[in-house]
Amino acid sequence: MGYAQLEELKKHGMYLSTPKGISMNPMLYEADSVAEIHAITRPPARYDVVMYIRGESQGVIHRVLYKKGDIYVINGDNCWQKEYVRQEQIYGIVTRFYRRGRWHEVTEPAYRLYSHIWADLFFIRRPILYIRDKLKSLKRKTQRKLSL
């Protein structure tokens, strides 16, 4: 999300975002998903998927794992790294998303179950995703050495 999209969010109070990358798989896929983001009107809660600005202007959509003091601990559903975000970095909350040909509300029981499992079992997911990423990295390094 760049400056133009952030201005759209500020001007109209909502923005439709097409995700880039794999960090929110399996909830959002780059090829077939859209997230409806509404400007923040309340403090984010655990399990919310929020849009925040990382660095100077990179917009990121990730899930709130928990709040510790005045810092939100946030993580992409397909990532093992935790991110630490201040309230003033958060600009929007995902209220619904389009995937596999239909819209899903974040209030749907199936989605609520998914978000609880994904956040509550982060301590199990994290080492599995870490090992997966390290194995992928080792495979790429090995392939590069073999191609030389």
C-alpha positions in Angstrom: 0.0 0.0 0.0 1.5 3.3 -1.0 0.6 6.9 -0.3 -2.2 7.0 -2.9 -4.0 4.1 -1.2 -3.4 5.6 2.2 -5.0 8.8 1.0 -7.9 6.8 -0.4 -8.4 5.2 3.0 -8.3 8.6 4.8 -10.6 10.3 2.2 -13.3 7.6 1.9 -12.9 5.7 5.1 -12.3 2.4 3.3 -10.1 0.8 0.7 -10.1 -2.4 -1.3 -6.6 -4.0 -1.3 -5.3 -6.8 -3.4 -2.6 -8.6 -1.3 0.9 -8.9 -2.5 3.1 -11.8 -1.4 2.4 -14.9 0.7 2.4 -13.6 4.2 -1.3 -13.9 4.8 -1.8 -17.3 3.2 -4.1 -19.2 3.6 -6.5 -16.4 4.4 -5.5 -14.2 1.5 -3.8 -15.2 -1.7 -2.2 -12.8 -4.1 -4.0 -14.3 -7.2 -7.6 -14.4 -6.1 -8.1 -12.3 -2.9 -9.3 -8.8 -2.0 -9.3 -7.3 1.5 -11.8 -4.6 2.4 -10.0 -2.3 4.8 -11.9 0.3 6.9 -10.2 3.3 8.5 -9.4 2.6 12.2 -12.2 3.9 14.5 -11.3 1.8 17.5 -8.2 0.3 19.0 -7.4 -3.0 17.3 -8.2 -6.2 19.3 -6.6 -9.6 19.4 -7.4 -11.6 16.1 -8.0 -8.4 14.1 -6.3 -8.2 10.7 -4.9 -4.7 10.5 -3.2 -2.5 7.9 -0.2 -0.7 9.2 2.8 1.2 7.8 6.2 -0.4 8.1 9.2 1.8 7.6 8.5 4.9 5.5 5.6 3.8 3.3 5.2 0.1 3.1 1.6 -1.0 3.9 1.3 -4.4 5.5 -1.8 -6.4 6.3 -1.1 -8.8 9.3 -3.0 -10.3 12.3 -2.8 -8.9 15.9 -1.6 -11.7 18.2 -1.8 -9.6 21.3 -1.1 -6.3 22.9 1.8 -5.7 25.3 1.7 -2.3 26.9 1.3 0.2 24.1 2.8 -2.2 21.5 0.8 -4.6 19.3 2.5 -7.9 18.5 1.5 -8.7 14.9 2.2 -11.6 12.6 1.4 -12.7 9.1 -0.5 -16.0 9.0 2.2 -17.6 6.9 5.1 -16.1 8.8 7.1 -17.0 11.9 8.5 -13.6 12.8 6.7 -11.3 15.2 6.5 -7.6 14.5 6.1 -4.9 17.0 3.8 -2.1 16.0 2.7 1.1 17.7 -0.9 2.3 17.6 0.0 5.3 15.4 1.3 3.0 12.7 -2.1 1.2 12.3 -4.4 2.9 9.8 -7.1 0.3 9.1 -8.8 -3.0 10.0 -9.9 -5.7 7.6 -13.7 -6.1 7.9 -14.3 -8.6 5.1 -12.4 -10.3 2.3 -13.0 -11.9 -1.1 -11.5 -15.3 -1.7 -12.4 -18.2 -4.0 -15.3 -16.4 -5.7 -17.1 -15.1 -2.6 -17.0 -12.5 0.2 -16.3 -13.5 3.8 -17.2 -11.4 6.8 -14.8 -11.4 9.7 -17.8 -12.1 12.0 -18.6 -15.5 10.3 -18.2 -18.4 12.8 -15.8 -20.4 10.4 -13.5 -17.4 10.1 -13.6 -16.6 13.8 -12.6 -20.2 14.5 -9.8 -20.0 11.9 -8.5 -16.7 13.4 -8.5 -18.1 17.0 -6.7 -21.3 15.9 -4.1 -19.3 13.9 -3.4 -16.8 16.7 -3.8 -19.1 19.7 -1.6 -21.8 18.3 1.2 -19.5 17.1 3.6 -21.1 19.6 3.1 -24.4 17.6 3.0 -22.8 14.2 6.1 -20.6 14.7 8.8 -23.4 14.9 7.2 -25.3 12.0 7.3 -22.3 9.8 10.8 -21.4 10.9 12.1 -24.8 10.0 10.2 -24.7 6.7 11.8 -21.4 5.8 15.3 -22.6 6.8 14.9 -25.7 4.7 13.8 -23.6 1.7 16.8 -21.4 2.1 19.2 -24.3 2.4 17.6 -25.8 -0.8 18.2 -22.5 -2.7 21.8 -22.3 -1.6 22.4 -25.9 -2.6 20.8 -25.4 -6.0 23.0 -22.3 -6.6 26.2 -24.1 -5.7 25.2 -27.0 -8.0 24.5 -24.7 -10.9 28.0 -23.1 -10.7 
